[in-house]
Amino acid sequence: KECDLTSEEAKIGTLTDIPFCEDYFDYVVLSEVLEHIEKNGNDLAMVEIRRILKKNGKLIGTVPHNEDLLLNSVICPYCMDVFHKWGHQQSFDQKKVHDLMSKYFSVKVCIVILSDPRILNMFGNVSRIIQIILSKLGHHRTNSNIFFEAEKR
């Protein structure tokens, strides 16, 4: 991998082949990305992220929580292919995220988050209270997310 630390040029790569040298970054932000790669790419992505993170570097990110992939599928009217309307390839729950991260990192946080109460009106706040109660019972909204923070050992 290229290790010119003085270069300010943009680089093009993929999550499974990141064009930076080892121990390059203090932080990697992976927000709403993992759901777009095929399941067999999870481990390759984690190996690459671990490779480019410095010792004690942090991986911070989010993924949709328990998304029903079929519910968000559409059919192309021309070729009749069925695909996810946002290109999601997989769905995550807390255990799946934690298990994936813990193979490569020390997991610091892995929680389900709901919408920000500061931006909700009265109806939204009542709805959020109901969501919190349901979440305690194990039922989550389809638009909740999992927030994770992990550290390179």
Secondary structure, DSSP 8 states (H G I E B T S, - for coil): ----TT-------BTTB-SS-TT-EEEEEEES-GGGS-GGGHHHHHHHHHHHEEEEEEEEEEEEBS--TTTTEEE-TTT--EEETT-----B-HHHHHHHHHTTSEEEEEEEE---GGG--HHHHHHHHHHHHHHHTT---TT-EEEEEEE--
